[in-house]
């Protein structure tokens, strides 16, 4: 779009749409991870597994704030 010299607002609108789509994918993936992988670690895993899952999530959430 930029190479085609499209109107700036059109480019920004598309960028926001892509970000929104990626955020939705991220939310869905995180929800799935919590419902399956994390839940499994808390029900059937060891304390080390549980701590590892918590640390993974905290790391991901921390990287989102940067």
PDB file with SEQRES, HELIX, SHEET and CRYST1 records, atoms N, CA, C and O in Angstrom:
SEQRES   1 A   66  UNK UNK UNK UNK UNK UNK UNK UNK UNK UNK UNK UNK UNK          
SEQRES   2 A   66  UNK UNK UNK UNK UNK UNK UNK UNK UNK UNK UNK UNK UNK          
SEQRES   3 A   66  UNK UNK UNK UNK UNK UNK UNK UNK UNK UNK UNK UNK UNK          
SEQRES   4 A   66  UNK UNK UNK UNK UNK UNK UNK UNK UNK UNK UNK UNK UNK          
SEQRES   5 A   66  UNK UNK UNK UNK UNK UNK UNK UNK UNK UNK UNK UNK UNK          
SEQRES   6 A   66  UNK                                                          
HELIX    1 AA1 UNK A    8  UNK A   33  1                                  26    
HELIX    2 AA2 UNK A   34  UNK A   38  3                                   5    
HELIX    3 AA3 UNK A   39  UNK A   44  1                                   6    
HELIX    4 AA4 UNK A   47  UNK A   65  1                                  19    
CRYST1    1.000    1.000    1.000  90.00  90.00  90.00 P 1           1          
ATOM      1  N   UNK A   1       0.818  -1.189   0.000  1.00  0.00           N  
ATOM      2  CA  UNK A   1       0.000   0.000   0.000  1.00  0.00           C  
ATOM      3  C   UNK A   1       0.869   1.263   0.000  1.00  0.00           C  
ATOM      4  O   UNK A   1       0.549   2.248  -0.665  1.00  0.00           O  
ATOM      5  N   UNK A   2       1.944   1.220   0.735  1.00  0.00           N  
ATOM      6  CA  UNK A   2       2.827   2.378   0.787  1.00  0.00           C  
ATOM      7  C   UNK A   2       3.506   2.577  -0.560  1.00  0.00           C  
ATOM      8  O   UNK A   2       3.605   3.697  -1.061  1.00  0.00           O  
ATOM      9  N   UNK A   3       3.972   1.473  -1.137  1.00  0.00           N  
ATOM     10  CA  UNK A   3       4.604   1.564  -2.453  1.00  0.00           C  
ATOM     11  C   UNK A   3       3.633   2.073  -3.509  1.00  0.00           C  
ATOM     12  O   UNK A   3       4.035   2.714  -4.480  1.00  0.00           O  
ATOM     13  N   UNK A   4       2.372   1.787  -3.312  1.00  0.00           N  
ATOM     14  CA  UNK A   4       1.340   2.251  -4.242  1.00  0.00           C  
ATOM     15  C   UNK A   4       0.891   3.675  -3.919  1.00  0.00           C  
ATOM     16  O   UNK A   4      -0.005   4.216  -4.568  1.00  0.00           O  
ATOM     17  N   UNK A   5       1.521   4.275  -2.910  1.00  0.00           N  
ATOM     18  CA  UNK A   5       1.229   5.637  -2.469  1.00  0.00           C  
ATOM     19  C   UNK A   5      -0.245   5.815  -2.109  1.00  0.00           C  
ATOM     20  O   UNK A   5      -0.886   6.799  -2.477  1.00  0.00           O  
ATOM     21  N   UNK A   6      -0.759   4.821  -1.372  1.00  0.00           N  
ATOM     22  CA  UNK A   6      -2.141   4.901  -0.903  1.00  0.00           C  
ATOM     23  C   UNK A   6      -2.258   5.967   0.175  1.00  0.00           C  
ATOM     24  O   UNK A   6      -1.265   6.335   0.804  1.00  0.00           O  
ATOM     25  N   UNK A   7      -3.434   6.447   0.380  1.00  0.00           N  
ATOM     26  CA  UNK A   7      -3.715   7.472   1.373  1.00  0.00           C  
ATOM     27  C   UNK A   7      -3.310   6.971   2.757  1.00  0.00           C  
ATOM     28  O   UNK A   7      -3.606   5.834   3.124  1.00  0.00           O  
ATOM     29  N   UNK A   8      -2.634   7.824   3.520  1.00  0.00           N  
ATOM     30  CA  UNK A   8      -2.071   7.436   4.825  1.00  0.00           C  
ATOM     31  C   UNK A   8      -3.118   6.826   5.760  1.00  0.00           C  
ATOM     32  O   UNK A   8      -2.850   5.826   6.425  1.00  0.00           O  
ATOM     33  N   UNK A   9      -4.286   7.414   5.809  1.00  0.00           N  
ATOM     34  CA  UNK A   9      -5.331   6.905   6.699  1.00  0.00           C  
ATOM     35  C   UNK A   9      -5.751   5.497   6.296  1.00  0.00           C  
ATOM     36  O   UNK A   9      -6.061   4.678   7.161  1.00  0.00           O  
ATOM     37  N   UNK A  10      -5.765   5.204   5.010  1.00  0.00           N  
ATOM     38  CA  UNK A  10      -6.086   3.839   4.560  1.00  0.00           C  
ATOM     39  C   UNK A  10      -5.030   2.846   5.038  1.00  0.00           C  
ATOM     40  O   UNK A  10      -5.356   1.735   5.453  1.00  0.00           O  
ATOM     41  N   UNK A  11      -3.777   3.250   4.976  1.00  0.00           N  
ATOM     42  CA  UNK A  11      -2.684   2.383   5.445  1.00  0.00           C  
ATOM     43  C   UNK A  11      -2.820   2.164   6.949  1.00  0.00           C  
ATOM     44  O   UNK A  11      -2.725   1.035   7.430  1.00  0.00           O  
ATOM     45  N   UNK A  12      -3.043   3.247   7.684  1.00  0.00           N  
ATOM     46  CA  UNK A  12      -3.188   3.129   9.142  1.00  0.00           C  
ATOM     47  C   UNK A  12      -4.389   2.262   9.515  1.00  0.00           C  
ATOM     48  O   UNK A  12      -4.321   1.486  10.469  1.00  0.00           O  
ATOM     49  N   UNK A  13      -5.462   2.386   8.784  1.00  0.00           N  
ATOM     50  CA  UNK A  13      -6.643   1.558   9.039  1.00  0.00           C  
ATOM     51  C   UNK A  13      -6.325   0.083   8.845  1.00  0.00           C  
ATOM     52  O   UNK A  13      -6.759  -0.752   9.639  1.00  0.00           O  
ATOM     53  N   UNK A  14      -5.583  -0.245   7.813  1.00  0.00           N  
ATOM     54  CA  UNK A  14      -5.199  -1.628   7.565  1.00  0.00           C  
ATOM     55  C   UNK A  14      -4.246  -2.149   8.632  1.00  0.00           C  
ATOM     56  O   UNK A  14      -4.355  -3.300   9.057  1.00  0.00           O  
ATOM     57  N   UNK A  15      -3.318  -1.309   9.063  1.00  0.00           N  
ATOM     58  CA  UNK A  15      -2.380  -1.705  10.121  1.00  0.00           C  
ATOM     59  C   UNK A  15      -3.148  -2.014  11.403  1.00  0.00           C  
ATOM     60  O   UNK A  15      -2.874  -3.015  12.065  1.00  0.00           O  
ATOM     61  N   UNK A  16      -4.106  -1.163  11.753  1.00  0.00           N  
ATOM     62  CA  UNK A  16      -4.918  -1.402  12.955  1.00  0.00           C  
ATOM     63  C   UNK A  16      -5.728  -2.687  12.827  1.00  0.00           C  
ATOM     64  O   UNK A  16      -5.892  -3.415  13.807  1.00  0.00           O  
ATOM     65  N   UNK A  17      -6.233  -2.973  11.632  1.00  0.00           N  
ATOM     66  CA  UNK A  17      -7.005  -4.200  11.422  1.00  0.00           C  
ATOM     67  C   UNK A  17      -6.119  -5.433  11.609  1.00  0.00           C  
ATOM     68  O   UNK A  17      -6.541  -6.423  12.206  1.00  0.00           O  
ATOM     69  N   UNK A  18      -4.913  -5.367  11.105  1.00  0.00           N  
ATOM     70  CA  UNK A  18      -3.977  -6.487  11.261  1.00  0.00           C  
ATOM     71  C   UNK A  18      -3.630  -6.676  12.737  1.00  0.00           C  
ATOM     72  O   UNK A  18      -3.606  -7.803  13.230  1.00  0.00           O  
ATOM     73  N   UNK A  19      -3.364  -5.578  13.440  1.00  0.00           N  
ATOM     74  CA  UNK A  19      -3.070  -5.675  14.874  1.00  0.00           C  
ATOM     75  C   UNK A  19      -4.241  -6.285  15.639  1.00  0.00           C  
ATOM     76  O   UNK A  19      -4.046  -7.133  16.510  1.00  0.00           O  
ATOM     77  N   UNK A  20      -5.439  -5.858  15.314  1.00  0.00           N  
ATOM     78  CA  UNK A  20      -6.623  -6.391  15.992  1.00  0.00           C  
ATOM     79  C   UNK A  20      -6.752  -7.890  15.750  1.00  0.00           C  
ATOM     80  O   UNK A  20      -7.079  -8.646  16.665  1.00  0.00           O  
ATOM     81  N   UNK A  21      -6.494  -8.315  14.521  1.00  0.00           N  
ATOM     82  CA  UNK A  21      -6.576  -9.740  14.194  1.00  0.00           C  
ATOM     83  C   UNK A  21      -5.510 -10.527  14.954  1.00  0.00           C  
ATOM     84  O   UNK A  21      -5.794 -11.605  15.476  1.00  0.00           O  
ATOM     85  N   UNK A  22      -4.303 -10.007  15.019  1.00  0.00           N  
ATOM     86  CA  UNK A  22      -3.235 -10.683  15.754  1.00  0.00           C  
ATOM     87  C   UNK A  22      -3.539 -10.735  17.248  1.00  0.00           C  
ATOM     88  O   UNK A  22      -3.269 -11.743  17.901  1.00  0.00           O  
ATOM     89  N   UNK A  23      -4.094  -9.663  17.787  1.00  0.00           N  
ATOM     90  CA  UNK A  23      -4.479  -9.672  19.202  1.00  0.00           C  
ATOM     91  C   UNK A  23      -5.528 -10.737  19.481  1.00  0.00           C  
ATOM     92  O   UNK A  23      -5.475 -11.410  20.511  1.00  0.00           O  
ATOM     93  N   UNK A  24      -6.474 -10.891  18.573  1.00  0.00           N  
ATOM     94  CA  UNK A  24      -7.517 -11.910  18.740  1.00  0.00           C  
ATOM     95  C   UNK A  24      -6.895 -13.308  18.735  1.00  0.00           C  
ATOM     96  O   UNK A  24      -7.253 -14.148  19.561  1.00  0.00           O  
ATOM     97  N   UNK A  25      -5.976 -13.558  17.818  1.00  0.00           N  
ATOM     98  CA  UNK A  25      -5.291 -14.853  17.758  1.00  0.00           C  
ATOM     99  C   UNK A  25      -4.512 -15.082  19.052  1.00  0.00           C  
ATOM    100  O   UNK A  25      -4.518 -16.185  19.599  1.00  0.00           O  
ATOM    101  N   UNK A  26      -3.847 -14.044  19.533  1.00  0.00           N  
ATOM    102  CA  UNK A  26      -3.085 -14.161  20.783  1.00  0.00           C  
ATOM    103  C   UNK A  26      -4.008 -14.497  21.950  1.00  0.00           C  
ATOM    104  O   UNK A  26      -3.693 -15.379  22.749  1.00  0.00           O  
ATOM    105  N   UNK A  27      -5.130 -13.814  22.059  1.00  0.00           N  
ATOM    106  CA  UNK A  27      -6.077 -14.078  23.144  1.00  0.00           C  
ATOM    107  C   UNK A  27      -6.622 -15.496  23.085  1.00  0.00           C  
ATOM    108  O   UNK A  27      -6.721 -16.174  24.107  1.00  0.00           O  
ATOM    109  N   UNK A  28      -6.972 -15.938  21.892  1.00  0.00           N  
ATOM    110  CA  UNK A  28      -7.522 -17.296  21.733  1.00  0.00           C  
ATOM    111  C   UNK A  28      -6.473 -18.348  22.081  1.00  0.00           C  
ATOM    112  O   UNK A  28      -6.782 -19.352  22.722  1.00  0.00           O  
ATOM    113  N   UNK A  29      -5.242 -18.118  21.660  1.00  0.00           N  
ATOM    114  CA  UNK A  29      -4.163 -19.066  21.945  1.00  0.00           C  
ATOM    115  C   UNK A  29      -3.864 -19.106  23.433  1.00  0.00           C  
ATOM    116  O   UNK A  29      -3.660 -20.180  23.997  1.00  0.00           O  
ATOM    117  N   UNK A  30      -3.837 -17.948  24.070  1.00  0.00           N  
ATOM    118  CA  UNK A  30      -3.600 -17.908  25.511  1.00  0.00           C  
ATOM    119  C   UNK A  30      -4.721 -18.616  26.266  1.00  0.00           C  
ATOM    120  O   UNK A  30      -4.459 -19.379  27.195  1.00  0.00           O  
ATOM    121  N   UNK A  31      -5.955 -18.367  25.874  1.00  0.00           N  
ATOM    122  CA  UNK A  31      -7.093 -19.033  26.529  1.00  0.00           C  
ATOM    123  C   UNK A  31      -6.992 -20.546  26.376  1.00  0.00           C  
ATOM    124  O   UNK A  31      -7.218 -21.285  27.334  1.00  0.00           O  
ATOM    125  N   UNK A  32      -6.653 -21.007  25.181  1.00  0.00           N  
ATOM    126  CA  UNK A  32      -6.506 -22.441  24.938  1.00  0.00           C  
ATOM    127  C   UNK A  32      -5.381 -23.021  25.795  1.00  0.00           C  
ATOM    128  O   UNK A  32      -5.514 -24.100  26.372  1.00  0.00           O  
ATOM    129  N   UNK A  33      -4.278 -22.288  25.865  1.00  0.00           N  
ATOM    130  CA  UNK A  33      -3.136 -22.743  26.670  1.00  0.00           C  
ATOM    131  C   UNK A  33      -3.534 -22.860  28.141  1.00  0.00           C  
ATOM    132  O   UNK A  33      -3.205 -23.844  28.803  1.00  0.00           O  
ATOM    133  N   UNK A  34      -4.243 -21.854  28.645  1.00  0.00           N  
ATOM    134  CA  UNK A  34      -4.672 -21.892  30.043  1.00  0.00           C  
ATOM    135  C   UNK A  34      -5.641 -23.038  30.310  1.00  0.00           C  
ATOM    136  O   UNK A  34      -5.528 -23.735  31.319  1.00  0.00           O  
ATOM    137  N   UNK A  35      -6.584 -23.227  29.410  1.00  0.00           N  
ATOM    138  CA  UNK A  35      -7.611 -24.248  29.609  1.00  0.00           C  
ATOM    139  C   UNK A  35      -7.081 -25.666  29.465  1.00  0.00           C  
ATOM    140  O   UNK A  35      -7.624 -26.592  30.067  1.00  0.00           O  
ATOM    141  N   UNK A  36      -6.033 -25.849  28.680  1.00  0.00           N  
ATOM    142  CA  UNK A  36      -5.546 -27.202  28.452  1.00  0.00           C  
ATOM    143  C   UNK A  36      -4.195 -27.456  29.117  1.00  0.00           C  
ATOM    144  O   UNK A  36      -4.100 -28.255  30.049  1.00  0.00           O  
ATOM    145  N   UNK A  37      -3.164 -26.786  28.645  1.00  0.00           N  
ATOM    146  CA  UNK A  37      -1.808 -27.055  29.129  1.00  0.00           C  
ATOM    147  C   UNK A  37      -1.641 -26.709  30.609  1.00  0.00           C  
ATOM    148  O   UNK A  37      -1.113 -27.503  31.388  1.00  0.00           O  
ATOM    149  N   UNK A  38      -2.095 -25.523  30.982  1.00  0.00           N  
ATOM    150  CA  UNK A  38      -1.939 -25.095  32.371  1.00  0.00           C  
ATOM    151  C   UNK A  38      -2.843 -25.918  33.282  1.00  0.00           C  
ATOM    152  O   UNK A  38      -2.421 -26.362  34.350  1.00  0.00           O  
ATOM    153  N   UNK A  39      -4.081 -26.116  32.859  1.00  0.00           N  
ATOM    154  CA  UNK A  39      -5.004 -26.924  33.663  1.00  0.00           C  
ATOM    155  C   UNK A  39      -4.437 -28.325  33.873  1.00  0.00           C  
ATOM    156  O   UNK A  39      -4.515 -28.858  34.979  1.00  0.00           O  
ATOM    157  N   UNK A  40      -3.871 -28.925  32.835  1.00  0.00           N  
ATOM    158  CA  UNK A  40      -3.286 -30.260  32.950  1.00  0.00           C  
ATOM    159  C   UNK A  40      -2.126 -30.250  33.955  1.00  0.00           C  
ATOM    160  O   UNK A  40      -2.011 -31.154  34.782  1.00  0.00           O  
ATOM    161  N   UNK A  41      -1.273 -29.230  33.881  1.00  0.00           N  
ATOM    162  CA  UNK A  41      -0.136 -29.146  34.801  1.00  0.00           C  
ATOM    163  C   UNK A  41      -0.612 -29.033  36.247  1.00  0.00           C  
ATOM    164  O   UNK A  41       0.027 -29.559  37.158  1.00  0.00           O  
ATOM    165  N   UNK A  42      -1.735 -28.345  36.455  1.00  0.00           N  
ATOM    166  CA  UNK A  42      -2.238 -28.182  37.823  1.00  0.00           C  
ATOM    167  C   UNK A  42      -2.980 -29.411  38.325  1.00  0.00           C  
ATOM    168  O   UNK A  42      -3.031 -29.650  39.532  1.00  0.00           O  
ATOM    169  N   UNK A  43      -3.551 -30.186  37.427  1.00  0.00           N  
ATOM    170  CA  UNK A  43      -4.285 -31.379  37.863  1.00  0.00           C  
ATOM    171  C   UNK A  43      -3.415 -32.632  37.905  1.00  0.00           C  
ATOM    172  O   UNK A  43      -3.562 -33.464  38.800  1.00  0.00           O  
ATOM    173  N   UNK A  44      -2.515 -32.766  36.945  1.00  0.00           N  
ATOM    174  CA  UNK A  44      -1.757 -34.011  36.848  1.00  0.00           C  
ATOM    175  C   UNK A  44      -0.246 -33.826  36.949  1.00  0.00           C  
ATOM    176  O   UNK A  44       0.494 -34.803  37.066  1.00  0.00           O  
ATOM    177  N   UNK A  45       0.210 -32.588  36.905  1.00  0.00           N  
ATOM    178  CA  UNK A  45       1.643 -32.355  36.888  1.00  0.00           C  
ATOM    179  C   UNK A  45       2.239 -32.214  38.272  1.00  0.00           C  
ATOM    180  O   UNK A  45       1.542 -32.200  39.287  1.00  0.00           O  
ATOM    181  N   UNK A  46       3.534 -32.111  38.271  1.00  0.00           N  
ATOM    182  CA  UNK A  46       4.264 -31.928  39.521  1.00  0.00           C  
ATOM    183  C   UNK A  46       4.285 -30.442  39.897  1.00  0.00           C  
ATOM    184  O   UNK A  46       3.846 -29.586  39.128  1.00  0.00           O  
ATOM    185  N   UNK A  47       4.794 -30.162  41.072  1.00  0.00           N  
ATOM    186  CA  UNK A  47       4.928 -28.761  41.491  1.00  0.00           C  
ATOM    187  C   UNK A  47       5.844 -28.016  40.528  1.00  0.00           C  
ATOM    188  O   UNK A  47       5.611 -26.847  40.220  1.00  0.00           O  
ATOM    189  N   UNK A  48       6.882 -28.693  40.055  1.00  0.00           N  
ATOM    190  CA  UNK A  48       7.809 -28.085  39.082  1.00  0.00           C  
ATOM    191  C   UNK A  48       7.062 -27.721  37.800  1.00  0.00           C  
ATOM    192  O   UNK A  48       7.297 -26.653  37.234  1.00  0.00           O  
ATOM    193  N   UNK A  49       6.164 -28.595  37.334  1.00  0.00           N  
ATOM    194  CA  UNK A  49       5.358 -28.311  36.142  1.00  0.00           C  
ATOM    195  C   UNK A  49       4.481 -27.085  36.361  1.00  0.00           C  
ATOM    196  O   UNK A  49       4.385 -26.218  35.491  1.00  0.00           O  
ATOM    197  N   UNK A  50       3.844 -27.017  37.523  1.00  0.00           N  
ATOM    198  CA  UNK A  50       2.957 -25.883  37.830  1.00  0.00           C  
ATOM    199  C   UNK A  50       3.734 -24.569  37.862  1.00  0.00           C  
ATOM    200  O   UNK A  50       3.303 -23.573  37.281  1.00  0.00           O  
ATOM    201  N   UNK A  51       4.862 -24.573  38.532  1.00  0.00           N  
ATOM    202  CA  UNK A  51       5.693 -23.369  38.615  1.00  0.00           C  
ATOM    203  C   UNK A  51       6.176 -22.963  37.223  1.00  0.00           C  
ATOM    204  O   UNK A  51       6.202 -21.778  36.887  1.00  0.00           O  
ATOM    205  N   UNK A  52       6.555 -23.949  36.422  1.00  0.00           N  
ATOM    206  CA  UNK A  52       7.006 -23.671  35.060  1.00  0.00           C  
ATOM    207  C   UNK A  52       5.924 -23.006  34.218  1.00  0.00           C  
ATOM    208  O   UNK A  52       6.202 -22.069  33.470  1.00  0.00           O  
ATOM    209  N   UNK A  53       4.694 -23.489  34.340  1.00  0.00           N  
ATOM    210  CA  UNK A  53       3.578 -22.903  33.581  1.00  0.00           C  
ATOM    211  C   UNK A  53       3.296 -21.477  34.033  1.00  0.00           C  
ATOM    212  O   UNK A  53       3.032 -20.602  33.209  1.00  0.00           O  
ATOM    213  N   UNK A  54       3.352 -21.245  35.326  1.00  0.00           N  
ATOM    214  CA  UNK A  54       3.135 -19.891  35.846  1.00  0.00           C  
ATOM    215  C   UNK A  54       4.222 -18.953  35.325  1.00  0.00           C  
ATOM    216  O   UNK A  54       3.928 -17.837  34.897  1.00  0.00           O  
ATOM    217  N   UNK A  55       5.468 -19.403  35.362  1.00  0.00           N  
ATOM    218  CA  UNK A  55       6.574 -18.575  34.884  1.00  0.00           C  
ATOM    219  C   UNK A  55       6.443 -18.277  33.390  1.00  0.00           C  
ATOM    220  O   UNK A  55       6.735 -17.165  32.951  1.00  0.00           O  
ATOM    221  N   UNK A  56       6.003 -19.273  32.606  1.00  0.00           N  
ATOM    222  CA  UNK A  56       5.777 -19.051  31.167  1.00  0.00           C  
ATOM    223  C   UNK A  56       4.766 -17.939  30.938  1.00  0.00           C  
ATOM    224  O   UNK A  56       4.996 -17.030  30.140  1.00  0.00           O  
ATOM    225  N   UNK A  57       3.651 -18.018  31.640  1.00  0.00           N  
ATOM    226  CA  UNK A  57       2.590 -17.038  31.454  1.00  0.00           C  
ATOM    227  C   UNK A  57       3.054 -15.649  31.880  1.00  0.00           C  
ATOM    228  O   UNK A  57       2.802 -14.669  31.180  1.00  0.00           O  
ATOM    229  N   UNK A  58       3.723 -15.561  33.015  1.00  0.00           N  
ATOM    230  CA  UNK A  58       4.228 -14.271  33.471  1.00  0.00           C  
ATOM    231  C   UNK A  58       5.203 -13.669  32.469  1.00  0.00           C  
ATOM    232  O   UNK A  58       5.189 -12.461  32.233  1.00  0.00           O  
ATOM    233  N   UNK A  59       6.042 -14.499  31.885  1.00  0.00           N  
ATOM    234  CA  UNK A  59       7.000 -14.014  30.887  1.00  0.00           C  
ATOM    235  C   UNK A  59       6.277 -13.478  29.659  1.00  0.00           C  
ATOM    236  O   UNK A  59       6.625 -12.416  29.143  1.00  0.00           O  
ATOM    237  N   UNK A  60       5.279 -14.205  29.195  1.00  0.00           N  
ATOM    238  CA  UNK A  60       4.514 -13.757  28.025  1.00  0.00           C  
ATOM    239  C   UNK A  60       3.790 -12.449  28.332  1.00  0.00           C  
ATOM    240  O   UNK A  60       3.815 -11.519  27.527  1.00  0.00           O  
ATOM    241  N   UNK A  61       3.150 -12.379  29.486  1.00  0.00           N  
ATOM    242  CA  UNK A  61       2.414 -11.161  29.843  1.00  0.00           C  
ATOM    243  C   UNK A  61       3.369  -9.981  30.019  1.00  0.00           C  
ATOM    244  O   UNK A  61       3.039  -8.858  29.640  1.00  0.00           O  
ATOM    245  N   UNK A  62       4.538 -10.224  30.586  1.00  0.00           N  
ATOM    246  CA  UNK A  62       5.519  -9.163  30.753  1.00  0.00           C  
ATOM    247  C   UNK A  62       6.005  -8.650  29.409  1.00  0.00           C  
ATOM    248  O   UNK A  62       6.176  -7.443  29.239  1.00  0.00           O  
ATOM    249  N   UNK A  63       6.228  -9.533  28.457  1.00  0.00           N  
ATOM    250  CA  UNK A  63       6.711  -9.121  27.140  1.00  0.00           C  
ATOM    251  C   UNK A  63       5.655  -8.317  26.384  1.00  0.00           C  
ATOM    252  O   UNK A  63       6.001  -7.539  25.495  1.00  0.00           O  
ATOM    253  N   UNK A  64       4.383  -8.488  26.717  1.00  0.00           N  
ATOM    254  CA  UNK A  64       3.317  -7.714  26.072  1.00  0.00           C  
ATOM    255  C   UNK A  64       3.326  -6.272  26.528  1.00  0.00           C  
ATOM    256  O   UNK A  64       2.858  -5.397  25.799  1.00  0.00           O  
ATOM    257  N   UNK A  65       3.845  -5.995  27.718  1.00  0.00           N  
ATOM    258  CA  UNK A  65       3.844  -4.628  28.245  1.00  0.00           C  
ATOM    259  C   UNK A  65       4.994  -3.805  27.694  1.00  0.00           C  
ATOM    260  O   UNK A  65       4.989  -2.582  27.837  1.00  0.00           O  
ATOM    261  N   UNK A  66       5.948  -4.416  27.090  1.00  0.00           N  
ATOM    262  CA  UNK A  66       7.135  -3.674  26.598  1.00  0.00           C  
ATOM    263  C   UNK A  66       6.825  -2.939  25.337  1.00  0.00           C  
ATOM    264  O   UNK A  66       7.695  -2.267  24.784  1.00  0.00           O  
TER     265      UNK A  66                                                      
END                                                                             
